[in-house]
């Protein structure tokens, strides 16, 4: 690893070489579908139509693009700063909510980001999304070396000993809230690092009552949280918009001298059958509030 926190080019290219080799292995298999799906035009194809060859080829291109862009390099400096200040040594990455990288350009670039993150930290990756296809799972297990989970944890992963980075790009807020609930202990929450949508922006965009009733642990975490903003310089703005790095440093918790009541886990989160709506603009916010009122959320 060099002074900037990056692996040497020879090591960083290892994953890309494996993906390229996977593309070459896939040629000549006679897959019926040779069309490449884009993130915005895949309505005529089902997820199962995407071959391993197409998956690996497009993923290799996304990794190459991500390596050449400044976004990951800038994020890497933010991560190094956060880990140094919090005295955290990440031992594992867990990814939730990535989506189908065969049918979505956003998911594909988010996976490319994860590939570079794994290369930087040299740790194992566990990953789950109910949208993964059989071919996508093969690529992640065989070509990327990830452990693809068989069951949906819904974010309820208890962190006991290994400091873990949770990568949840644009995942539903309930999933993040579940993660905090499961680890709502001073000995566990400090071992969790989250890359996901900004808690700060969430609190700015939604009424306090809505957060307290539906996302209690995100709301309660404000006093023990340090959020590091990630400047979105990526060319495709929607892919990484509103992303932030969240840490819960032990030294900050110790300085607060929190009472035992603060760590009470009174109720397990229960959500109504809808996906939590995010507001990215004032127009979206007003529209979302109207929909939430119809659902009698607040």
C-alpha positions in Angstrom: 0.0 0.0 0.0 1.4 3.4 -0.9 1.3 6.6 1.1 -2.1 7.6 -0.3 -3.7 4.5 1.1 -4.0 2.8 -2.3 -2.7 -0.6 -3.3 -0.1 -0.7 -6.0 -1.5 -0.8 -9.6 -0.4 -4.4 -10.1 -2.5 -5.5 -7.1 -5.4 -3.1 -7.8 -5.7 -4.5 -11.3 -6.1 -8.1 -10.1 -9.8 -7.9 -9.9 -10.1 -6.3 -13.3 -7.9 -9.0 -14.8 -10.1 -11.7 -13.3 -13.2 -10.1 -14.7 -11.6 -9.9 -18.1 -10.6 -13.5 -17.9 -14.1 -14.4 -17.0 -15.3 -12.6 -20.1 -13.0 -14.7 -22.2 -14.1 -17.9 -20.5 -17.7 -17.0 -21.3 -17.2 -16.6 -25.1 -18.4 -19.4 -27.2 -20.9 -20.6 -24.7 -23.7 -19.8 -27.1 -25.9 -17.6 -24.9 -29.1 -16.7 -26.7 -29.0 -13.0 -25.6 -26.0 -10.9 -26.7 -27.6 -7.5 -26.1 -26.2 -5.4 -23.3 -28.7 -3.8 -21.0 -28.4 -0.3 -19.7 -29.6 1.2 -16.5 -32.3 3.1 -18.3 -33.5 0.7 -21.1 -34.1 -2.8 -19.9 -37.9 -3.1 -20.0 -37.9 -5.6 -22.8 -35.5 -8.1 -21.0 -35.9 -10.1 -17.8 -33.0 -10.2 -15.3 -32.3 -13.8 -16.2 -31.5 -12.8 -19.8 -28.1 -11.3 -18.8 -25.3 -13.7 -19.4 -22.2 -14.1 -17.2 -20.1 -12.8 -20.2 -22.1 -9.6 -20.5 -22.1 -9.1 -16.7 -18.3 -9.4 -16.4 -17.6 -7.3 -19.5 -19.7 -4.4 -18.3 -18.5 -4.7 -14.8 -14.9 -4.6 -15.9 -15.7 -1.4 -17.9 -17.3 0.2 -14.8 -14.3 -0.7 -12.6 -11.9 0.8 -15.2 -14.0 4.0 -15.3 -14.2 4.2 -11.5 -10.4 3.9 -11.2 -9.8 6.7 -13.6 -12.3 9.0 -12.0 -11.5 11.2 -8.9 -14.6 10.2 -6.9 -13.2 7.1 -5.3 -9.8 8.7 -4.6 -11.5 11.6 -2.8 -13.7 9.2 -0.8 -10.6 7.2 0.1 -9.1 10.2 1.8 -12.3 10.8 3.7 -12.3 7.2 4.9 -8.7 7.3 6.0 -9.4 10.5 8.0 -12.4 8.9 9.7 -10.7 5.7 10.6 -7.7 7.5 12.0 -9.8 9.9 14.1 -12.0 7.0 15.4 -9.1 4.5 15.8 -11.1 1.9 13.8 -9.5 -1.0 11.9 -12.1 -2.4 9.5 -12.1 -6.2 9.4 -15.1 -6.9 7.1 -17.4 -5.3 4.6 -21.1 -6.1 4.4 -23.1 -4.8 1.5 -26.9 -4.6 1.5 -29.3 -3.2 -1.1 -27.0 -3.1 -4.1 -29.7 -4.2 -6.6 -29.2 -6.0 -9.9 -26.0 -4.9 -11.5 -26.9 -6.6 -14.7 -30.0 -4.5 -15.3 -29.0 -1.2 -13.5 -26.1 1.1 -14.4 -26.3 2.6 -11.0 -25.9 -0.8 -9.3 -23.1 -1.6 -11.6 -21.0 1.5 -10.7 -21.9 1.0 -7.0 -20.5 -2.6 -7.3 -17.4 -1.2 -9.0 -17.0 1.1 -6.0 -17.3 -1.9 -3.7 -14.6 -3.7 -5.7 -12.2 -0.9 -5.2 -13.1 -0.6 -1.6 -12.3 -4.3 -1.0 -9.0 -3.9 -2.8 -8.1 -0.9 -0.6 -9.0 -2.5 2.7 -8.0 -6.1 1.8 -10.9 -7.6 3.8 -13.7 -10.2 3.0 -17.0 -9.1 1.6 -20.4 -10.4 2.4 -23.3 -9.3 0.2 -27.0 -9.7 -0.2 -29.9 -8.4 -2.3 -33.1 -10.2 -3.2 -32.8 -9.0 -6.7 -29.6 -10.8 -7.5 -29.9 -13.3 -10.4 -28.3 -16.7 -10.6 -25.6 -15.4 -13.0 -24.9 -12.3 -10.9 -24.4 -14.6 -7.8 -22.0 -16.7 -9.9 -19.9 -13.7 -10.9 -19.7 -12.4 -7.3 -18.8 -15.8 -5.8 -16.4 -17.1 -8.5 -14.9 -14.0 -10.0 -15.0 -11.5 -7.1 -14.7 -14.0 -4.2 -17.6 -12.5 -2.2 -19.7 -14.5 0.2 -23.3 -14.1 -1.1 -25.7 -14.6 1.8 -28.5 -17.1 1.4 -31.0 -15.3 3.7 -32.3 -11.8 3.9 -31.1 -10.4 7.3 -33.1 -7.2 6.8 -30.1 -5.4 8.2 -30.2 -7.2 11.5 -26.5 -8.2 11.7 -25.1 -8.1 15.2 -21.5 -6.9 15.3 -19.7 -8.5 18.2 -16.0 -8.4 17.7 -15.0 -7.5 14.1 -15.2 -3.8 13.2 -17.4 -3.9 10.1 -18.1 -1.4 7.3 -21.7 -1.6 6.1 -22.0 -0.4 2.5 -25.7 0.4 1.7 -25.9 2.6 -1.4 -29.4 4.2 -1.4 -30.8 1.3 0.6 -34.2 1.8 2.3 -33.9 3.8 5.5 -35.7 1.0 7.4 -32.8 -1.3 6.7 -30.3 1.1 8.2 -32.6 1.7 11.2 -32.7 -2.1 11.7 -28.9 -2.2 11.7 -28.7 0.4 14.4 -31.4 -1.2 16.5 -29.7 -4.6 16.4 -26.4 -3.0 17.5 -27.8 -0.4 20.0 -25.2 -1.2 22.6 -22.2 0.9 23.4 -19.9 -2.1 22.8 -21.4 -2.9 19.4 -22.4 0.4 17.7 -18.8 1.6 17.9 -17.8 -1.3 15.7 -20.2 -0.2 12.9 -19.2 2.1 10.1 -22.0 3.0 7.6 -21.7 4.2 4.0 -25.3 5.2 3.1 -27.6 8.1 2.6 -26.8 11.1 4.8 -28.5 11.0 8.3 -28.1 14.8 8.4 -30.1 15.4 5.2 -32.7 12.9 6.3 -33.3 14.8 9.5 -33.4 18.1 7.5 -35.9 16.8 5.0 -38.4 14.9 7.1 -40.5 16.0 10.1 -39.3 15.0 13.6 -42.5 13.1 14.3 -42.0 11.0 11.2 -38.5 10.1 12.1 -39.4 9.3 15.8 -42.3 7.0 14.8 -40.6 5.2 11.9 -36.8 5.6 12.2 -36.2 5.9 15.9 -32.6 4.7 16.0 -31.4 6.9 13.1 -33.0 9.8 15.0 -31.5 8.8 18.4 -28.0 8.3 16.9 -27.4 12.0 16.4 -25.6 12.6 19.7 -23.1 9.7 19.2 -22.6 10.1 15.5 -19.9 11.7 13.4 -20.9 12.1 9.8 -18.4 12.7 7.0 -19.8 14.2 3.9 -18.7 12.8 0.5 -18.5 15.4 -2.2 -20.2 14.0 -5.3 -17.9 14.6 -8.2 -18.9 11.4 -10.1 -20.1 12.2 -13.7 -23.4 10.4 -13.2 -24.7 12.4 -10.2 -27.6 10.1 -9.2 -25.4 7.1 -8.6 -23.7 8.4 -5.4 -25.8 11.4 -4.6 -26.4 12.1 -0.9 -23.9 9.5 0.2 -22.1 9.9 3.5 -19.8 8.1 5.9 -21.1 7.5 9.4 -19.1 6.5 12.4 -19.9 6.1 16.1 -16.5 6.7 17.9 -15.9 5.1 21.3 -14.1 8.3 22.5 -17.2 10.4 21.7 -19.5 8.0 23.5 -17.2 8.0 26.5 -17.1 11.8 26.6 -20.9 12.1 26.7 -21.3 9.9 29.9 -24.6 8.6 28.6 -27.1 7.1 31.1 -28.2 3.5 30.8 -31.6 4.8 29.7 -30.0 6.0 26.4 -29.3 2.5 25.4 -32.8 1.1 26.1 -34.2 -0.9 23.2 -37.8 -0.5 24.1 -39.5 -1.7 20.9 -38.3 -3.6 17.8 -38.9 -1.5 14.7 -42.1 -2.3 12.9 -42.8 -0.8 9.5 -46.0 -0.4 7.4 -46.0 -2.1 4.0 -44.4 0.7 2.0 -40.9 1.7 1.0 -39.7 4.7 2.9 -39.8 7.7 0.6 -36.8 10.0 0.2 -36.8 13.7 -0.6 -34.0 14.9 -2.8 -35.6 18.1 -3.9 -38.2 20.5 -2.5 -40.7 19.2 -5.1 -40.0 15.6 -4.2 -40.3 16.4 -0.5 -43.8 18.1 -0.9 -45.0 15.2 -3.0 -43.7 12.6 -0.6 -45.4 14.3 2.4 -48.7 14.2 0.6 -48.3 10.5 0.0 -47.3 9.8 3.6 -50.4 11.6 4.9 -52.6 9.5 2.7 -50.9 6.4 4.2 -51.6 7.9 7.7 -48.0 7.7 8.6 -48.1 11.0 10.5 
